[in-house]
Amino acid sequence: MEDIQRRLLQKSKKARLEQIGKTVSFICILFIVVVVAAIFYFVMSKGLATFVKDGVNFFDFLFGTEWSPGTVGADGKPLTGALPMIVGSFLVTLLSAIVATPFAIGAAVFMTEISPKIGKKILQPVIELLVGIPSVVYGFVGLTVVVPVVRRTFGGSGFGILAGTFVLFVMILPTVTSMTVDALTAVPRHYREASLALGATRWQTTYKVVLRAAIPGILTAVVFGMARAFGEALAIQMVIGNAAIMPASLITPASTLTSILTMGIGNTIMGTLENNVLWSLAMLLLLMSLFFNILIRIIGKKGEFKS
């Protein structure tokens, strides 16, 4: 009888602890949801004020090519065209992803399929080190090394999309590589064994079986790297030139959403058109971040291995 009572007491204590744990977890999740919702509300309310309060046409803002919010154009409307920054952001993001993807896949294949021991002992620590380097260090290296090299090799001032591409390439390479390694490692072992048993070479197995099976994971890594590149501010601001004009070429000064936002947000008064239009740029960044996250989830769900 005493044993039964003791067991019941133990079960009741475990039940209470489990209930407390569930309550704490729920409160933490609710707090995170409230914080995210508050951020969305704040940024969206400030960003939409440009169109609701200040009367700026949304399409003029999105497709206009002249950026000078404190200046009124010939038509009597403020020059709030954000297209140069949007184009600059997408150019550096896409180009850096295109350059980084082959290097990331090659490093991941070497680490998982060719020489896992050397990969874990040498490449893995290097990748982890690159991830932990602050953005300002990448920007300083780009300013002192990349920009002069671009200037001597291609001409111009050295500042522009090309310099920003090289800097972002180095910044997103560790992220894309580590996630690609995870994608290749997640490929079931019997895929490789079945391919080798059918007489395929190791390279044929890697190229036609492992890489193809890991395509959703690799795409997720690339999109995740693009999201990181799209939201980068300090490093790209130091090497792109920060000229709010349509980029004439890859070696002429340009700008991105983040570079113009970080340069101007501290020099404007809250509630003015100059301030609200910068919050509209932040709203675009937030929406693009949401788009990248949704895309990652869609690719991840399609890439789940089924037993």
Backbone hydrogen bonds, N-H to C=O, Kabsch-Sander energy under -0.5 kcal/mol:
donor,donor_aa,acceptor,acceptor_aa,energy
5,Q,1,M,-2.2
6,R,2,E,-2.5
7,R,3,D,-2.3
8,L,4,I,-2.3
9,L,5,Q,-2.3
10,Q,6,R,-2.4
11,K,7,R,-2.6
12,S,8,L,-2.4
13,K,9,L,-2.4
14,K,10,Q,-2.5
15,A,11,K,-2.6
16,R,12,S,-2.3
17,L,13,K,-2.7
18,E,14,K,-2.6
19,Q,15,A,-2.3
20,I,16,R,-2.5
21,G,17,L,-2.6
22,K,18,E,-2.4
23,T,19,Q,-2.2
24,V,20,I,-2.6
25,S,21,G,-2.5
26,F,22,K,-2.4
27,I,23,T,-2.3
28,C,24,V,-2.4
29,I,25,S,-2.6
30,L,26,F,-2.7
31,F,27,I,-2.4
32,I,28,C,-2.2
33,V,29,I,-2.4
34,V,30,L,-2.5
35,V,31,F,-2.5
36,V,32,I,-2.6
37,A,33,V,-2.7
38,A,34,V,-2.5
39,I,35,V,-2.3
40,F,36,V,-2.5
41,Y,37,A,-2.6
42,F,38,A,-2.8
43,V,39,I,-2.6
44,M,40,F,-2.6
45,S,41,Y,-2.6
46,K,42,F,-2.1
47,G,43,V,-2.8
48,L,44,M,-2.8
49,A,45,S,-0.9
50,T,47,G,-0.9
51,F,48,L,-1.0
52,V,48,L,-2.5
53,K,49,A,-1.6
54,D,49,A,-2.0
56,V,50,T,-2.1
61,F,57,N,-2.1
62,L,58,F,-2.4
63,F,59,F,-2.6
64,G,60,D,-1.3
67,W,65,T,-0.5
67,W,244,A,-0.6
68,S,66,E,-0.6
68,S,79,L,-3.5
71,T,68,S,-2.8
73,G,77,K,-3.3
76,G,73,G,-1.7
79,L,68,S,-0.9
79,L,71,T,-2.1
80,T,78,P,-1.3
81,G,66,E,-2.9
82,A,61,F,-3.2
82,A,80,T,-0.5
83,L,64,G,-1.9
86,I,82,A,-2.2
87,V,83,L,-3.0
88,G,84,P,-2.3
89,S,85,M,-2.5
90,F,86,I,-2.3
91,L,87,V,-2.5
92,V,88,G,-2.2
93,T,89,S,-1.8
94,L,90,F,-2.7
95,L,91,L,-2.6
96,S,92,V,-1.9
97,A,93,T,-1.9
98,I,94,L,-2.4
99,V,95,L,-2.3
100,A,96,S,-2.4
101,T,97,A,-2.2
103,F,99,V,-0.8
104,A,100,A,-2.7
105,I,101,T,-2.7
106,G,102,P,-2.5
107,A,103,F,-2.5
108,A,104,A,-2.4
109,V,105,I,-2.7
110,F,106,G,-2.1
111,M,107,A,-2.2
112,T,108,A,-1.9
113,E,109,V,-2.9
114,I,109,V,-1.4
115,S,110,F,-3.1
119,G,115,S,-2.5
120,K,116,P,-2.5
121,K,117,K,-2.1
122,I,118,I,-2.8
123,L,118,I,-0.9
124,Q,119,G,-2.8
126,V,122,I,-1.5
127,I,123,L,-2.7
128,E,124,Q,-2.4
129,L,125,P,-2.1
130,L,126,V,-2.3
131,V,127,I,-2.0
132,G,128,E,-1.3
133,I,129,L,-0.5
133,I,130,L,-0.8
137,V,134,P,-0.7
138,Y,134,P,-1.3
139,G,135,S,-2.5
140,F,136,V,-2.4
141,V,137,V,-2.6
142,G,138,Y,-2.6
143,L,139,G,-2.2
144,T,140,F,-2.3
145,V,141,V,-2.4
146,V,141,V,-1.0
147,V,142,G,-2.9
149,V,145,V,-1.8
150,V,146,V,-2.8
151,R,147,V,-2.3
152,R,148,P,-2.5
153,T,149,V,-2.3
154,F,150,V,-2.7
155,G,150,V,-0.7
155,G,151,R,-1.0
157,S,251,I,-0.5
158,G,251,I,-0.6
160,G,239,V,-1.6
161,I,252,T,-0.6
162,L,250,L,-3.1
164,G,160,G,-2.0
165,T,161,I,-2.4
166,F,162,L,-2.1
167,V,163,A,-2.0
168,L,164,G,-2.5
169,F,165,T,-2.4
170,V,166,F,-1.7
171,M,167,V,-1.7
172,I,168,L,-2.7
173,L,169,F,-1.4
176,V,172,I,-2.6
177,T,173,L,-2.6
178,S,174,P,-2.6
179,M,175,T,-2.0
180,T,176,V,-2.1
181,V,177,T,-2.5
182,D,178,S,-1.8
183,A,179,M,-1.9
184,L,180,T,-2.5
185,T,181,V,-2.5
186,A,182,D,-1.6
187,V,184,L,-0.9
191,Y,188,P,-1.2
192,R,188,P,-0.7
192,R,189,R,-0.5
193,E,189,R,-2.2
194,A,190,H,-2.3
195,S,191,Y,-1.8
196,L,192,R,-2.7
197,A,193,E,-2.2
198,L,194,A,-1.2
199,G,196,L,-1.4
200,A,195,S,-1.9
205,T,201,T,-2.5
206,T,202,R,-2.4
207,Y,203,W,-3.0
208,K,204,Q,-2.7
209,V,205,T,-1.4
210,V,205,T,-2.6
211,L,206,T,-2.7
213,A,209,V,-2.3
214,A,210,V,-1.7
215,I,212,R,-0.9
218,I,214,A,-2.5
219,L,215,I,-2.9
220,T,216,P,-2.1
221,A,217,G,-2.0
222,V,218,I,-2.4
223,V,219,L,-2.7
224,F,220,T,-2.5
225,G,221,A,-2.3
226,M,222,V,-2.4
227,A,223,V,-2.3
228,R,224,F,-2.0
229,A,225,G,-2.5
230,F,226,M,-2.9
231,G,227,A,-1.5
232,E,228,R,-0.5
232,E,229,A,-0.8
237,Q,233,A,-2.1
238,M,234,L,-1.3
239,V,235,A,-0.6
239,V,236,I,-0.8
240,I,236,I,-1.6
242,N,254,A,-0.8
243,A,254,A,-1.8
244,A,242,N,-0.6
245,I,243,A,-2.5
252,T,249,S,-0.9
254,A,240,I,-2.5
257,L,85,M,-0.7
260,I,256,T,-2.1
261,L,257,L,-2.0
262,T,258,T,-2.7
263,M,259,S,-1.7
264,G,260,I,-2.0
265,I,261,L,-2.2
267,N,264,G,-1.6
268,T,265,I,-0.7
272,T,269,I,-1.9
276,N,272,T,-2.8
277,V,273,L,-2.6
278,L,274,E,-0.7
279,W,275,N,-1.7
280,S,276,N,-1.5
281,L,277,V,-1.4
282,A,278,L,-1.9
283,M,279,W,-2.0
284,L,280,S,-1.9
285,L,281,L,-2.1
286,L,282,A,-2.4
287,L,283,M,-2.5
288,M,284,L,-2.4
289,S,285,L,-2.4
290,L,286,L,-2.2
291,F,287,L,-2.3
292,F,288,M,-2.6
293,N,289,S,-2.1
294,I,290,L,-2.3
295,L,291,F,-2.5
296,I,292,F,-2.3
297,R,293,N,-2.0
298,I,294,I,-2.2
299,I,295,L,-2.5
300,G,296,I,-2.6
301,K,297,R,-2.2
302,K,298,I,-1.9
303,G,299,I,-1.4
304,E,301,K,-1.0
307,S,305,F,-0.5
